[in-house]
Amino acid sequence: MWGLVGLIFTFEMAIAAWRLQSFQTTNAELASQRLQLSVKGVRADRADLTADRLNEIAVAQAMLADLSLPWDGMLTAIESARTNRVLIDAIQQRPENGGLSITVHCESFDGLVEFIERLEHQAALHDVRLVSQSLIGIEEYTVRAVISADWRKMR
């Protein structure tokens, strides 16, 4: 009986070794083919790139860089300018002109003015301005406002 178990075990080990060798061979062939395709692709791509095409690519990359809002710096600047009297409702980017709109609620107009002044002192922002404001409530009111600002390119 132990002889039969040993024979089956040996047979299973031989099949596993064959599968491993087959896998390694296939993996090496695929890696070789991938390398050949990538080298051919690079050569073909480089041949197709003319000076005009490279210029178009550079212009497109510059446009993308101009359209992307640096969210980390922007959120840090806005949050460091915010006081506990201001509640930020929304931040909306305007990438076409390098700006953003900030919609806020504040307990008083003085708190809103303080927030705007603090935004003006942020290095990431310039041309901070109050676009609109309204009072919500009658006896106890809240100031709702939209503030516009432009972001500085920080590269």
N, C-alpha and C positions, 0 to 999 in steps of 0.2 A: 504494500500500500504506500509506504513512504517513497518507494521508487517511482510510483505513478505520480505522486505529488511533486517530487523532484523533477520529473520529466515535464510535467505541465508548467512548473515554475520556470524551467530552462526555456521552454518554448515561448512563454509569455515575455521573458526577458529578451529573447532574440527578436521578437516582433517589436518591442519597445525600442530596442537599439536600431532596428531598421527604420522605424518611423522617425526617430530622432535624426538619423543620418539623412533621410529623405527631406525632412524639414530644413535642416541646415543647408543642404544643397539648393533647395528651392529659394530659401532666403538669400543666399549668396547670389544666385542668378538674378533675383529681383533687384537686389542692391546694385548689381552691375548694370542692369538695364536702366534703372533710375538715374544712375550717374551718367550713362551715355545720353539719355534723353535730356538731362539738365544741361550738359555741355553743348549738345546740339541746339537746344533752345536758346542758350545764351548767345551762341554764335549767330543764329538766325535773327534774334532780336537786335543784336548790335548792328548787323548789316542793314536792317530796316530803318534804323534811327538816323535821320538826316539832321542837319543843323537846325532846320525849321521845326522839325518835330521835337527836338530837344528843347528848343526855345518855348514851344507850346506847352510842354510838360512843366518847364520852370514857371511859366506864367500861371498855369493851373494850380501848381503847388503853392505859389504865393497867394493866389486868391483863396484857397482853402485855409491857409494860415490866417489870412485877414478875417475870414468869416467865423473862425472858431473862437468862441468865448472862453477865456481862461477861468473856468468855473471855480477852481480852488482859490485863486487869488481874489476873485470877485466876491465869493461868499465870505472869505475871511475879512475882507475890507468892510463889507456891509455889516457883518456880525460884530465887528469891533466898534463900528460907529453906533450901533443900536444901543439904546438905553432901555431900562426896564419899563419905561412909559410908552414904548412903541411896540406895536405888534405888526410884524411883516406878514401881509396876506399873500403876496405873489411877487415873483421876480420874473420878468419876461425879457428875453434878449431881442435885440434888433441888429442882427449881424450885417445887414445891408449898409448901415451907417455907423457901425461900431458902438452901439449904445445899448442901454437897457432901461426898462421901466420898473419901478418898485412901487407896489401898492401897499399902503400901510393904514393902520388905525392907531389913533393916539388919544390919550385922555384930554389933551389940551393943545391949543395952537402953539403955546410956548414949547411944549415937548416936541412938536413937529419941527419947529424952527431949530431947536437944539440938534435934532437928528440930521437935518439938512446941513447944518454947519459942520457937524462931525463927519458927514460924508465928504464935504468939500476938502477936508484935511487928509483924506485917504490918498495915498500915492497912486493907487490903481485907478482912481476916478478923477475926472475933470468935467467941467461944464455941468455941474450939478444944479438942477433947477426944479422948482415946484411947477408942475403942469396943471394940476387941478386939485381943489380941495372942497369938501362939503361937510356940513355939520349934520350929524345923525342924532335925533332926540330933541327934546324941547327944554326941559329944566336941567336935566343932566344929559350932557351931550358928549359925543365922541367925534373927533375929527377924522374924516377919511380923506386920504390924499394919494395922488399919483406923483411920484418924483421921477424925473428923467436924468440920466447921467451918461457920459461917454466913458469908455474904458481906455486906458493908456496901453500901448503895446509894450509889453515887458518881455524882452527876449534876451 
